[in-house]
């Protein structure tokens, strides 16, 4: 029976991963198109105003992300235990927590945030009214998104990734529709854009609500109050905010240091490199979203052996998938930037390359973040990880004082990311009774060997090719072939997911 459940879980993970990857590619295509057209429709000034004004609100989006992770943890944990009454209470309490956060967001937005927009941001006087409209609309949109978190969480907890993907794709299509609406109007497009974005948020919020109320009994309840559970969720979320807050300080600290020592052009170079980073991040998260609920459920059920196997699989496959994406980007960075931008700021190539390897490390260690959350004991974990991450800024400051290159701070970030990886490994393994040495032997060492061999093979191939679009295409194709081949031979062993699926299929056919 347990064997059959594992087979079903593996099938579900594979199906959900495929769905989420299809979602990712479609959304990426739509985003690239809409981004360029909206920039053209609004103009550079208004587009810049929208980003900087909305950014005041969006800068606190790490709270939403943290709450989403906390919400999904408690909902998935309750579902894994099979206690529906407890699940109802958890859903109700998470709603209350998010309404409290909405109140805090409004309070902050209408005081400190509004002061920043009126007094600190550089906005042309004639566009100040439009900027204030956009700001207020952004606050409303953020509040609606925050309220939607429990509904998103219950869909992911039940592993309805097809629904999650469909709604996400619908949201992207609606944003594409905004582009065409902007073409039809010659009035203040900045305000119109803000209004239309709010309308899309409301529509998506309505769809989530209708679907969850129709398909999940847990949503159709009166409010339950549980003081101890409220404290537990709030404590979990509060401590979970620490690494997110540290990451925000890290990113802003790097930007400030670069600006102080090298001027604004360096910030532009780093900003452009973020596009490469986002691509790799999206690719990694698509697989992980499908696997994360299973890690939490297996812990809730006390099935630590299966949990360990999921962590191993997630790390192995995430590493392989992300490596496939980043190798062509790393090798062909100069040409891709030239093709995309024409001319680009100095140091953009270095920033982009280091950023992608940082994502590779963070994505591979993601299962430990989920496992730490599954245990519920996140205080020590988040203090240690958050504390380590912030060291990038002071080390970077001393490096710049000594005359180091701007790119050196990303090299420091990569080193600190590796330290965080090892810290996550040691901290989590002790909590879930998993062998850190076995993980090091079966995942870390094979992954390093695979990365080096794959990079060298593609680098040699690159030297035989001319620098053009065809070479990028060939490098991308060979990246898939080389990484999958080398990864299969070195990383994936008898007990890996693929071999397990193959052996299971053979047994089904012949028995």
N, C-alpha and C positions, 0 to 999 in steps of 0.2 A: 504494500500500500504506500509506504514511504517512498519507495523507488518510483512508483507511478506519479506521485505528487511532484517529485523532482523533475521528472520528464515533462509534466505539464507546466511547471514553473519555467523550465528552460525554453519551452515552446513560446510561452507568454513573453518572456524576456526578448527572445529573438524577434517575435512579431512586433512588439512595442518599439524595439530599436529601429526596425525597418520603417515603421510608420513615422517615427520621430525624425529619422534622417530624410525621408521624403518631405516632411514639413520644413526641415531646416533649409534644404536646397531651394524649395519654392519660395520661402520667405526671404532668403538671401537675394534671389533674383529680383523679387518685387522691391525689396529695400534699396538695392543698388539703383534701380530705375527711378523710384520715387524720390530718393535723396537728391539725385542730379536735377530732376525736373522741378522739384520744390525750390531748390536753390535758384534756379532760373526764374521761376514764377515770382518769388518773393524779392529777389535781388539780394546782393551780398549784405547790405546794411540791415534789412528787415530779418533776413535769415540769422544774421549774427545776433540781433536783438532777441529773437525768439530763443535761441540757444542759451544766451547768457542769462536772460530773465527766468526762463523755465528751469535753468540749471540751479538757481537758488533753491528751488523746491526739490528738484531731482537730486541735488547733492545729498539729501537725506533719504534717498531711495534705499540706502543700505539697511535702514530700519525695516522697510517693506520686505526686502530680501531675507533678512534675518528672521522676521516674523513668519514668513512663508515656510522657511526651513523648520522653525519651531512648531508651527501648526501641523505640517505634514508629519513630523516626528510623532506627536502625540496622537493624531488621528490614525496613522498607520500602526502604531504600537497597540492602540485599543482594538483595531480591526484584527491584528495578528493574534491577540488574546481571545478573540471571538466573543467578547462581552459587549453586546449591543447597547445595553443600558449605560455602561460606562462610556461607550462611543458617543451616545447622545449627550451625555453630560460634558464630555470633552469638546464636542462641536459647539455647544451652547456657551461654554466658558471662553473658548477661543474667539467667538463673536464679541463677547463683552470686552475682552482684552483689546480687540481691534477697534472697537468704538472708543475706548479710552485713548488709544493711540491717535485716532482721528481728531479727538478733542485737543490733544497735545500738538498735533500738526497744525491745526487751525490757529491755536494760540501763538505758536511760533511764527507761522506765516503772516499773521496780521500784526505782528509786533516787530520782532527782529528782522524778519525777511522783508517786510514792507519798508522798513527803515533803510535796509541795504539797497533796495531798488531805487528809492527816492534820493538817497544821499551819497551812495558809494559807487554805483555802477555808472559807467560813461555811456550815456544815451543821448542822442540828438534831441534838443528841446521839443521840436515839432513832432517827434515820435514817442514822447513820454506817455501821452494818454493811451496810445495803442499798446505800449509796453505794459502799462498797469492793467489793461484789459487781459492781456496774455498772462500776466502774473496771477490774477484772480482765477482765470479759467484753469491754469495749471494746478492751483491749490485744490479746486473742486475735483479735477481729474485724478489727482493723487489720492484724495480722500476716498473717491469711489473705488480706485484700484486697491486701496488698503482694505476696504470693507469686503472686497471680492476674494481676498486671500483664503478664508476658510472654505469657500465654495470650490476654488481651484484645488485646494488641499484634499478635499474629500474625493474629487475625481481622480487625482493622482494616487491617493491611498487605495482606492479600488482598482487601480491600474487600468483605467479606461483611457489609455493613451490615444486611441483613435479619436475619441471625442475631444480630448485636449488638443490634439493636432488639428482637427477640423476647425475648432473655434479659433485657434491661433491663425490658421490660414485665412479664415473669414475676416479676422481683424486686419490682416495684411492686405486683403483685397479691398476692404472698405477704405483703408488708407490710400490705396491706389486710386480709388474713386475720388478721393479728396483732390488729387492732382487734376482730374478732369473738371471738377467743380470750380477750382481756382481759375482754370482757363476760360470759363464762361463769364466770370465777373471781373470788372475793372475797378471796383470799389477798394476799400482798405483790405488788401489780401492778408495782411498780418493778423488782424482781428478775426477775419473770416476763417483763417487757418486754425487759430486757437479754438474757435467755436466748433468747427467741424471735428477737430481732434476730441473735444469733449463729447460730442454727439456719438462718435465711434466708441468711446469708453463706456457711455451709457448703454449703447446697444449690446456690447459684449457683456457688460454686467448683467443686463436683463436676460441674455441667453444662458449664462451660467446659472442664474437663479432659477429660471424656468426648468432647465434640464435637471438640475440637482433635486428640486422639489418633486419632479415627476418620477425620478428613478431611484432616489435614496430616501428611505423613510426617516433616516436620522435628521434630515434637514427640516422636515415638517413637524416641528416640535415647539412647545412653549419654552421660554427661557428657564434653564436650570441654573442654580447658583451653588457653587461648591467653593468655599473659602480656601480650603487647603489645596485644591487643584488649581485655583486661580494663582495662589502664591507659587506653586510648583512651576506652572507654565510661565508666569512672569519672571521667576528667578532664572529658569532655563533660558528664556529669551534675553534677559538682561546680561547674563554671562556670555551668551552667544553673540551679543552686540560687540563684545570686546575685540575679537579679531577683525570684525567688519570695520569697527571704528579705527583700529590700528591700520588696516589697509587703506582707509580713506586718508588718514594722517600721512601714511607712507606715500601715497600717490601725490597728494598735495605738497608734501614736503619735498619730494623729488622735483616737482614743477617749480617750486619757489627757489630751491637751490640752483637749478639750471638757469632760471631767470636772473637771479642775483649775480651769478658768476659769469654767465655767457650771453645774456640778453634774450629778447623775445623770439628771435629766429630759431633758437634751440628748442623752445617750447612748441613751435610749429612742427619741427622735425619729429619730436616725440609724439605729438598729437596724431600725425600721419601714420606713425608706426602702430598706433592703437587699432587701426583697421585690420592689420595682419593678426594682431593679438585676438581681436574679437572673432575673426574667422575660425581660428584654431579653438577658441573657447566654445563656440557654438557647436563645433564638430564633436568635441568631447562631451559636452553636456547632453547631447541627444541620446547617446548610449547610456549615460549614467542615470538620467531621469527614469529610464525603464528598469534599471537594476536596483536603485536605491530603496524602493518600498520593500523588496524582497529581503534586503539586508536587515531592515528594521523589524519586519515580521518574524524572521527566523530567530532574532534575539528575543523578541517578545514570547515566542513559543519555547524558548530554552534550547533550541536546536543550534548549538554553537558550532558543531562540525560543519553543518551546511552553511552557516554564516561565514566561517573561515574560507570555505571553497568559493563563495560568492565574492569575497574580498580579493582573493587571488585572481579569479577570473576577471573581475572588473579592472584591476590594475593592469593585468596582461593585455587585455583587449583594448582598453583605453589607450595605453601606451602605443600599441601597434597602429590603431586608427589615427591618433593625433600625429604620430611620426610620418604616416603616409601623406598627410596634409602639409606638415611644416617643411619637410625636406625639399620639395620643389620650390617653396616660397623662400627658404633660406638660400638655396643655390642660385635661384634666378631673381633675387630681390632687386638688384639694380635695373634689370631689363623690365620687370613688372612695374616698378615705380616710374620708369621712363615712359612705358606704354600708357600708364594710367594718368600721370601728371605732366609729362613732358620734362620740365625742370623741377627739381625738388631740393629742399634745403640740405645742407651738409649734415652729416651724421645720421640721416634718416635710415640708411641701410643698416648701420650698426645697431641703432635702437630697435629696429624691426626684428633683426635676427636674435638679439638677446631676449626680446619680449616673447618670441615664440618658444624658445627653450624654457623660459620661466613657466609658461602655460603648460608645456609638456610635463614638467615636474609637478605642478599643482594639480593638474588633471589626473595624473597617475596616483597621487596620494589622496584623491577625493574619497575613496572608500573608507579611509580612516576617519575622515571628518564625519561621514554618515554613521559609522560604527560608534564613534564617540557620542554623537547625538542619541543613538539608539539606547545607550546605557543610561542616559539622563544625567550622568555625572560629568558635567562639562566645565565646572569652575576651574579646577587645576589645569585642565587641557587648554582652555582658552586664555588663561593668564600666561602660561608658558609660550604658546604659539604667538599670541598678540605681542608679548614682550620681546620675543626674538625678532619678529618682523620689523618692528620700529627701529631696530639697530641700523637699518640701511641708511637712514637719514644722517645720524651723527658720523658714521663711518664715511659716508659720501662727502660730508662737509670737510672732514680732515683730508680726504683724498684730493678734493678741489683746492684746498689751501696749499697742498704740496705740488700743485700744478698738473694734476691728472686730467685726462681727456674727458669731455662730457659723457661719452659712452661708458666710461668706467663705473658710473653709478649703477648702470644696468648690469654690469658684470658683478658688482657687489650684491645687487638684488638677486641675481641668479645663485650666487654662493649662499646667501641667507635662505633662499627658497630650498636649497638642498639640505641645509641645517634643519629647517622646519619639517622637511620630509622625514628625516631621521627621528626628530623629536615626536612627530605624530606616530610613527611606527612604534617607538618604545613606549609611549604613554598609553596607546590604545591596546597594544598586545597584552600589557599587564592587566588591563581591565576585562578582556574577553578570553583570557587563557589561550592565546595564540602564540606560536613560536616566531619571534622576531628573526631568529637565525635562519629558520626555514624560509621565511619570506625573502630575506636577503639573498639566500642561495638560489631560490626558484624564480624570483622576479627581478630584483635589482641588478645582480651580476649579468644574467642573460639579457636584460634590457640594455645595459650599457654596451655589451658586446654587439648586439643587434644594431644599435644606433651607430656605432663606429664603423662596422662593416658596411652597412647600407649607405652611409654618407660617403665613404671612400669609393664605393662602386659607382655611385651617381656622380661624384666629383670627377672621376676618371672619364666617365661617359661624356660629361659636360665639356671636357677639353677637346673632344673629337667633333663637337657640334658648333655651328655658327650661332651667334646670338640673335635669334629672331623668334617669332611666335611659334614656329614649328618646333624649335628646340625646347621651348617651355612645355609644349604638348607632349613631346617625347619623354622629357624628364618626368613629367607627371605620370605618364603611363608606366614608365619603368620604376617609378617610386612605388606604385601599387604592387608591381610584380616582385621587385627586390625585397621590399619590406615584408610582404606576406610570405615569401619563400624563406627568407632568413629568419623572420619571426617564428614561422612554423617549426623550422629546424632547431632553433636555439631556445626560444621562450616556451612554446607549447609542447607539453609532454604527454605521457600516457593518460594522466588524470585530468587533462585539460578539457575544456568545454567541447571543442570540435571533435576530439577523439571519443569523448563520452557519447556525443550525439551519434557519431558514426557507428560505434559499437552497439548502441541501443537500437539503431535502425536495422543493423544486420541480424540482431537477435529477433526482432519483430518479424523480419522477412522469412527467416529460416526455421523459426520455432513454431 
